[in-house]
Amino acid sequence: MFRDPELFQFIRERIASVWALELLLLMRGESGRGWTAAELAAEMRANETLVESAMAGLQAAGLVGRDADGGLRFAPTDARVAELCERLAVAFKERPVSVIKTIVTPPDKLKGLADAFRFKGGSS
């Protein structure tokens, strides 16, 4: 689990899949570039349908947008979101398994894990 609850929450709320994470990080790494879905699919060795689905989620999450030419690009809604994306990139580089588990583990399983490590108050 993360020691950074804000980043944990950000991942849970805005990153729907590992594919979406990989796309986001690719686009963040080349933030000045506009991409077509076909270019992203080729770069990721994925099909366009998968890319378009992931991109729709990232757009809805306020992480990517379209430029004047219709290209997709890294475009966080504000400086705070951009900073969280930076922290996400660092976390994925340092602890990829933790980030992936955060994305793929259903919320009820995460709550159960967190509850298992919670200290019980009072005396027995």
SVG drawing of the C-alpha trace seen along z (x, -y; Angstrom):
<svg xmlns="http://www.w3.org/2000/svg" viewBox="-16 -25 29 34">
<polyline fill="none" stroke="black" stroke-width="0.4" points="0.0,0.0 1.0,-3.6 2.3,-5.8 0.9,-8.7 -2.9,-8.6 -3.5,-11.5 -1.7,-9.6 -3.5,-6.4 -6.8,-8.2 -5.8,-9.9 -4.9,-6.5 -8.1,-4.9 -10.3,-7.7 -8.6,-8.5 -6.7,-5.6 -9.0,-2.8 -6.5,-0.3 -2.8,0.4 -3.2,-0.4 -4.5,-3.8 -1.6,-4.3 0.9,-3.3 -0.8,-5.7 -0.8,-8.5 2.9,-8.1 3.8,-7.8 2.0,-11.1 3.3,-12.8 6.9,-11.9 6.2,-13.7 3.9,-16.4 4.5,-18.7 3.3,-16.1 -0.2,-15.5 -1.0,-11.9 -3.5,-10.1 -5.2,-7.0 -3.4,-5.0 0.0,-6.4 -0.7,-5.5 -1.9,-2.0 1.3,-1.5 3.6,-2.8 1.8,-0.6 1.4,2.4 -2.3,2.4 -5.5,2.1 -7.1,-1.3 -10.3,-0.3 -8.4,0.3 -6.5,-2.9 -9.7,-4.9 -11.4,-3.4 -8.5,-4.2 -8.2,-7.7 -11.9,-8.4 -11.4,-7.6 -8.3,-9.8 -10.1,-12.7 -13.0,-12.3 -10.5,-12.2 -9.0,-15.6 -5.6,-14.1 -5.5,-14.4 -7.2,-16.5 -7.3,-17.3 -5.2,-20.0 -6.4,-22.3 -5.5,-19.7 -7.6,-17.0 -4.5,-15.2 -4.5,-13.7 -2.0,-15.2 -1.1,-15.2 -3.2,-18.0 -3.9,-17.9 -6.7,-20.2 -4.5,-22.2 -1.1,-22.4 -2.2,-20.1 -3.3,-17.3 0.0,-17.8 1.9,-17.4 0.0,-14.2 0.8,-12.8 4.5,-13.5 4.3,-11.7 2.5,-8.8 5.3,-8.6 7.9,-8.4 5.8,-5.9 5.4,-3.7 9.2,-3.8 10.1,-3.0 7.2,-0.6 5.4,0.6 3.8,3.6 2.2,1.4 0.8,-1.0 -0.5,1.9 -2.1,3.6 -3.8,0.3 -5.3,0.1 -6.5,3.7 -7.5,4.6 -11.3,4.2 -12.1,1.5 -13.7,4.0 -10.5,6.1 -8.4,2.9 -10.7,2.0 -10.4,5.5 -6.6,5.3 -6.5,1.9 -8.9,3.0 -6.7,6.0 -3.8,3.7 -5.9,1.2 -5.1,1.1 -8.0,1.9 -8.7,-0.6 -9.6,0.1 -8.6,2.9 -9.7,6.5"/>
</svg>
